[in-house]
């Protein structure tokens, strides 16, 4: 009986291991074909989660007219973005990368992670970009009162705290910082109703605001690059 139980546990363990080995945790496959099909390097890559991914679906012309590449993947945390940063940013050889990360970390999509470690992942992406001749642009996490898929975590204060860490680092390292939060938030830390579909993701009007914020920074940054 003990031998049969041991055999069962061994087989079950191997099956679980095979299943885990078949998971593309960072989702390298999401943009593999799109990256290979690029005929020229994009001017800018936007790295992010569903907020970035839905941006191109809402305003595709913003990306196509400026030769910007969108590499947002819904649900991703900063840890997953960091893992795929080489494949989806560095190997595309853009002039700049816009990094928007942290929402899903605070929502614990891949488990609990401290604000310090979220910040470390964002810093690591910025350092990787710089080491490869790519200019990083860091963005504030968008305001939110709660996550519909993970309620009760009281994210508003945590978002503000993480944004303060990102801003301070950007100022210290002379990296452009885009403050979406400052122009999209209510006094309680939630997002202005007209700018959000569910308290987390942006409406078309929300993306209008984001584009005005980031484009002003990118035009200045790319103009310097061309000199």
WOUR-V847309 format. One record per residue. N is the residue number from 1. RES is the residue in one small letter. PHI is phi in whole degrees, -180 to 180 (* if undefined). Layout:
N,RES,PHI  N,RES,PHI
This chain:
1,x,*  2,x,-63  3,x,-65  4,x,-65  5,x,-65  6,x,-63  7,x,-63  8,x,-62  9,x,-65  10,x,-66  11,x,-63  12,x,-62  13,x,-65  14,x,-65  15,x,-64  16,x,-64  17,x,-63  18,x,-62  19,x,-62  20,x,-65  21,x,-67  22,x,-88  23,x,-89  24,x,-88  25,x,-57  26,x,-86  27,x,62  28,x,-59  29,x,-70  30,x,-58  31,x,-117  32,x,-58  33,x,-70  34,x,-63  35,x,-66  36,x,-68  37,x,-85  38,x,-62  39,x,-91  40,x,-150  41,x,-70  42,x,-70  43,x,-67  44,x,-143  45,x,-109  46,x,-100  47,x,-102  48,x,-177  49,x,-112  50,x,-66  51,x,-63  52,x,-75  53,x,-61  54,x,-72  55,x,-59  56,x,-71  57,x,-73  58,x,-85  59,x,-130  60,x,-61  61,x,-66  62,x,-60  63,x,-83  64,x,-67  65,x,-74  66,x,-112  67,x,59  68,x,-102  69,x,-107  70,x,-99  71,x,-125  72,x,-87  73,x,-128  74,x,-57  75,x,86  76,x,-77  77,x,-100  78,x,-62  79,x,-64  80,x,-68  81,x,-63  82,x,-62  83,x,-63  84,x,-96  85,x,-62  86,x,-67  87,x,-67  88,x,-101  89,x,-131  90,x,-58  91,x,-70  92,x,-90  93,x,55  94,x,-78  95,x,-77  96,x,-148  97,x,-133  98,x,-101  99,x,-107  100,x,-126  101,x,-146  102,x,131  103,x,-57  104,x,-75  105,x,-66  106,x,-64  107,x,-78  108,x,64  109,x,-61  110,x,-116  111,x,102  112,x,-65  113,x,-147  114,x,-72  115,x,-61  116,x,-62  117,x,-77  118,x,-62  119,x,-58  120,x,-59  121,x,-64  122,x,-66  123,x,-61  124,x,-62  125,x,-65  126,x,-64  127,x,-68  128,x,-62  129,x,-60  130,x,-61  131,x,-64  132,x,-110  133,x,73  134,x,-109  135,x,-85  136,x,-82  137,x,-125  138,x,-101  139,x,-121  140,x,-70  141,x,-70  142,x,-67  143,x,-68  144,x,-161  145,x,-87  146,x,-164  147,x,-104  148,x,-58  149,x,-91  150,x,-150  151,x,-71  152,x,90  153,x,-89  154,x,49  155,x,-78  156,x,-54  157,x,-66  158,x,-66  159,x,-62  160,x,-62  161,x,-66  162,x,-64  163,x,-61  164,x,-63  165,x,-67  166,x,-66  167,x,-62  168,x,-62  169,x,-64  170,x,-61  171,x,-65  172,x,-65  173,x,-96  174,x,57  175,x,-104  176,x,-58  177,x,-124  178,x,-107  179,x,-97  180,x,-63  181,x,-57  182,x,-62  183,x,-107  184,x,-119  185,x,-105  186,x,-86  187,x,-57  188,x,-86  189,x,93  190,x,-85  191,x,-88  192,x,-55  193,x,-56  194,x,-67  195,x,-99  196,x,-137  197,x,-89  198,x,-145  199,x,92  200,x,-128  201,x,-94  202,x,-88  203,x,-84  204,x,-58  205,x,-65  206,x,-64  207,x,-68  208,x,-58  209,x,-64  210,x,-62  211,x,-65  212,x,-61  213,x,-67  214,x,-78  215,x,-66  216,x,-60  217,x,-71  218,x,-68  219,x,-60  220,x,-66  221,x,-68  222,x,-72  223,x,-64  224,x,-65  225,x,-65  226,x,-79  227,x,-72
